Amino acid sequence: MRIAVIGGGPGGLYFSYLWKKRHPDARIDLFEQNPAGATWGFGVVLSEQALEFLRADDPDTVDAIAPKMASWKNITLNLRGEDVEIDGVGFSSIGRLDLLKMLQARAASVGVALHFDTQISLDQLSGYDLIVAADGLNSMVRRTFEGDFGTSLSYSANKFAWYGTTKRFETLSQTFVATDRGSFNAHHYRYAHRMSTFLVECDLPTWQAYGFADKTVDESRAICERVFAATLDGHGLISNKSVWRNFPWVWNERWFFKNLVLIGDALHSAHFSIGSGTRLAIEDAIALTKALEAEPNIGDALARYQSERQPIVKKLVTAARTSADWYADFPEHMKLDLTDFAYSYITRSGRIDHARLRAMSPSFMARYEASQPSSVGGGRP
C-alpha cells in the first residue's frame, strides 16, 4: 500500500512511524510545508492516562520520550496572590520541538520518506492508495472538501497568546490576576529544566480595554509581563508567533471522503484547558492503524475508524467545551473564596465529581471540606 501523509505534527509523524514499523513493505511519504526544525508554541502536556494508553500500544516510544519529560503530581492555582494546591492530578510535559525531533527520528528509522519544506497539492497525490490529512487546524485537505466532510468551525470569545519563559514552575500552575481594566489568567508549566510554557488568556472586554488590537507583538508581550510580574519573578516572556487569537472549534461529521481521511487538529479541536490536542492526535493515529489492519478494504477500514473512534473523541470534546465555558466566565469565578474557586476549577469539565475528587485529591478535599459551613455536614454530599 502507498500512503501519503500530509502534515509533520505529532499525529502525522506517529501514524507514519506506526504503520511503517508494522508494515515494512508499505511506501509512506510524509509531506510537511515547514522545515524540520520549525515549530510554534513551546511545551505540550500529556496526562498520566494518555501516557498509559500510549504505553499499552507502544512502550518503546514512551520509553524514548520519558527522559525528556518533566512530570508532577499536582496542580497549583494562584488567586489574589494566594496559592492552593490540588493533589493527585498527574501530568507530564515535553518541549514541542523535542517531541517532533524524536518522532521524526523514529519515523526515519523505519523507512518513512520525510519531505520537509514541501508544499503539496492533492493533484500530486493521485498515485496513493490512502491520503492521511494530519495538516492541522488550517488543513488544506479539510478546506478543499469541507462540504464532504461536514465541517463546522466556530471560535471561543476569549483571547489568548502563547508565550514561553525561563521561569521554572514546579507544577502545572494557573495564576488569575484582576487589574483595573479587567482580569487575566495564565496557564504555565515547565517542559524543560529551564523553560516553561506561559499561555495568557483574557476575555474580550479586557482585551479591548487594553487596546491589544492596536498593539505590536512586543507591546502586547510587555503588557503581559507587567500584569504577571509577580508570577514571573524577574523573568521575561519569550515570543514565538505569539499573536492574540481566538480558540477555533473544529468538528467534522464525516471523517473520510474517498481515500482521504482526517486525524488530529485537522479533524477536531479540544480546548487547551484540558491539554488533549496532542493526545487526541496520537490516539487517532493508533485508532486509524488498528482499523486499517482489521479491514482489508480501505473504505471499510475508514468507516470502522470513524465508528469506533468518534464516540470517544466526542466525549472528550464535550468535556473540553464545558471547560472552555468555565473560562469564558473566569472573572466571575474569581469572586469566590480560594477553596471554592479551586473546587469550581477542578470540577469544571464535568469529568470529576465530588466522590472522585475525594479519592484522587485527599489533601485538597480535606482543606475544602473544612472550609465549608458545618450546616452542610463539612462538605457537599
N, C-alpha and C positions, 0 to 999 in steps of 0.2 A: 504494500500500500504506500502511496505517495501522499504525504501530508504537508501542507503549508501552514505555518503558524504566523499570524500577524500580531506583532507586539512582543517586546522583550522585557515585560514586567514579570513579577513572581509567578503569575498564573501561566503565562505562555512558556516561560522557561521551564517551569516544573512539569507541565504536561509533556513538553518535548523530551525532557530527560526521562520521565517515567515510561513513556511509550517506547522510546528507542532502547532503553535498558531492557525492557521486557520483550521487545520485538526487534532484535538486531538487524533483521533483513529489511525493515521499513526504511524509506527515504523521508527524512524530515528536514525541511528548510524553514528556519525561523528568520523573519524579516523585521528589523527594528529601525525606525527612521532616525533615532538619535545615536550618537557614538556610544561605545560600550561603557565608557566611564561617566556618562551623563545621568543625572537624576535630579528631581526636585523633591523638596521635603528633606527630612533628617532621619529620624528613627521610626521604626514600626513596632507595634506591640502585638504579642500573641499571648492569649490566656493559657493557663495550665491545661485546660480542657482541649484547646486547639493543638497543643504540642502532643498530648496523649493520643489524640486522633491521628496525627501525622505519624507518630512513632509506631502505632499499630500497623500501618501500611509500609512504612519506610524508615526503620530505625537508623539506617546508615546516614540519611540526610539530617535527622535530628542530632545525631552524634557529631556531624560536621558543623552544624550551626551552633550547638550549645557552648563551645568555648568562647564564642564571640558575643554571647548574650549577657545582659545584665538582668538580674532577677530579684524579686521582692515578694513579700507575703502579705502586704497590707497597702491601704490607700490612706493618704493624709489630705485632709481638707483644711483650708485656712479661710476663716470668715472673720472680718473685723479685727484682724491681727492675732486671732487665737486659733490654735490647731486642735483638730480632733482626728484620731487615728481609727480606721476601721480595719480590724484584723481579719485574717483568713481569706483575703482576696488575692490570689496568686497570679502574677503576670511576669512575662519576660519581654525584653526588647532587644533590638539589634539595629545597627545603622542600615538604612535602606540600601546604600551603595555596597556595604559589606555583604548583605543578603544577595543582592543581584550578582556580585562578583562570584560568590560561592556557587550560585545556581548556574551561572554562565560556565564556570569551570566543570561542573558536573555534567551539564549538557554536552559540552565539547568532548568530555572524556568518553562518552558512549557513542560519539559519532554524529551528533546533530550538527548540521551545517548552519552556522550562525552568520547572518548577514546584517551587520550594523551599518548605520549611516546610509540606509537604503529605503527610499520611497518606493512603494509597490502599489500597483493598481490591480483590481480584480481581473482585468483583461489579461494580465501577465500570468495568471494562475490557472489557466484553462486546463492544464495537463494534470492537475492534482485530484486525487480521489476525495480528499477531505480538506476543507479550509477552516482552521480554528481561529476565530476572531478574539484575540486577547489584547486588543488595542485600546483599552481604557475608556474613560468617561466620554471622550470625544471620538469614539470608534468610527472609522471610515466605513467599515462593513455595515454596522448598525444603521448609520445615517443613510447609506445608499438604499437599504431595503427596510426602512423603518415601518412602512405600512405592512410589509410581510411579517415582520417580527412583532407587530402590535406594540410599538414603542410608546411609552408615556414618559414625559420629562417635566419636572416641576422643581422649584427651588425653595429652600428654607429662607425665612425673612432675616435671620441673624447674619451678621457679617463676621468673617474670621480671616486671620492672616497667620501663616505658618512660619515660625522662626526657629532658630537654634540658639544655644547659649553654652558658654563654657562653665556655667554654674552647675555644680553636681547636686542632684536631688536624690535622696536616699530611697524614696518610694515613688510610686505613681502618685502624683500630687495635683491638687487644684487649688488655686487661690482666687478668691472673689473679692473685688475691690469696688467700693462706692466712691464716686467723685462728685464734684458739684455740677457736672454736666451729664452724669449717667453712670451706669455700672459696667464693669468688665469682669470676665473670668479668664483664667489662663490654665490650660492643661499642660503639665510639664512632668517630664520623667527623663532619667538618664538612659542613654543607649550605648554609651562607651565610657571609658574611665574618666574622660574629661569633656564629654559632650552630652547635652540634653536637648530634647525637643521642647519647644515653648510655643504653644499654639494660643493665640489671643483671640477672644470672641467678645462681641458686644451686640446689643440689639440695635435695630435701625435708628431709633431716636437718638441713642448715644452716638452712633456713627455720624449722624447728621450734625449733632451738636458740636462735635469736634472738627467738622469740616473735612473729613477724610477724603471726600470725593475730589477735593482740590489739592490734596497733599501728594508730594512725591513719595516714593518708597522709603527714602531716607528720612523724610519728615515724619511719616507715619511710624517708622521704627523708633525714632527719638521720642515721640509722644508715648508709645507703649513702654519704653524704658523708664520714663518718668512715672507713669501710672504704677508700674510694678517695681519701682526702685528698691523697696524693702525686700521683696522676694528675690530679686536678682543680686542683691548684696554686693554691689560694685561691679558686677559682670555686665557686659553689653549683650544685645541681641544681634544675631547674625542673619542676614537675608539670603535667600536663595529662591528667586522668583516669588518673594513674599508680598504679593499683592492681596488686597482685600477681595474676598469673593463670597458668594452665597453657596451653601452646600446644595449640590444637584441630586435630586431623587430620580434615578433611572430605573425603569422596570420594563420588561418585555413579556408579553403574554405567551409568545411563541419563541422558543429558544433556538430554533433552527429553521433554515429555509434552503431547500435543495440540499447541496452538500456543504452549506455554511452553518457553523454553529458558534454560539457566543459563550464566553466564560468571563468570570471576574467582573470588573467595573464596566466592561462593555455590555454586560448582561443586566447587572443590578448594582445598586449602591447601598451602603449601610453607613449611617452617620458615624463620624469619628468618635463620638462619645461612648460607643461600645467597642471600638477598636477592632472591628471584624473584617475590614476590607481585604487585607492580605490573607487572613484565614479563609474567607469565602472563596477567594480566587484559587488557593491551593486545594481546597476541598472540592471545588468544581473540577479541577484537573484530575483529581483522583476518581471522582464520580464518572467523568467522561471516559477515562481509561477503562474502568470496570464495565461500563455499558458497551463500549466497542468490543471488549473481549467476550462479552456474554452473547452478542448477536452477530451472526455472520454478515448480515445485510446492514449497510451503513444507515439507511433510512430507519430501519427498526432500532438500531443502536441509539440513534439520536433521539428517537421517540422515548426510548427507555430512560435515557439520561434525563430528559425533562420530567417524565412521570415520577421517577424515583427521587430526584434531587429537588424539584420545585417546592414541594411542601415543606422541606427542611429550611430552604432559603426563605420562604415566605414567613416562617415563624421568626427567624432572626431579623428580617427586615421590619416586621411588625414591631418587634421589641425596640429596634433602632428608631423607628418613627415615634414611639411612645417616649423614648429617652430624649429625642430631639424636641418634642413638645414641652418637656420639663425645662429644657434650656431656653426655649422661646420665652419662658416666664421667669427666668432665674432671678431677675431683680426683685420680683415679688417674694420668691422663696428666701431671699437674703434677709427678709424682715423677721424670719423665725429665729428662735434662740439656737445656739450652736448644735446641741444634740438633736433637736427636732429637725433642723436643717440637714444634718448628716443622715438622719433616718429617711427623710424625704428623698435625698440624693440617691442613696444606695438601693431604694425600692422603686426608683423612677421608671424602670423599663417594664415592670410587672413580672419579671422573671424570678425575683427574690421576695418571698413573703416573710411574715413575722417569724413563723416557726423555723424556716430555713435559715434566717438571719441569726436566730438564737444558736443554731447548731454550728454555723460557719464562723461567726464573729462573737464568741462569748464575752470577750473583754469589752468590746464596744457596747454590746447589748446590756451588760451589767451597768455600764455608765448611763446608757439611755434610760433603762427601766428605773434606775434610782432617781432620775431627774423628773419622772412623771408623777403627777399628783397621786397620793395614796388612795384617793377615792376611786381610782380606776384600777386598783389592785397592783400598783407598781409597774404598769405597762399595759400594752394593748393585748387583748385576748388572742 
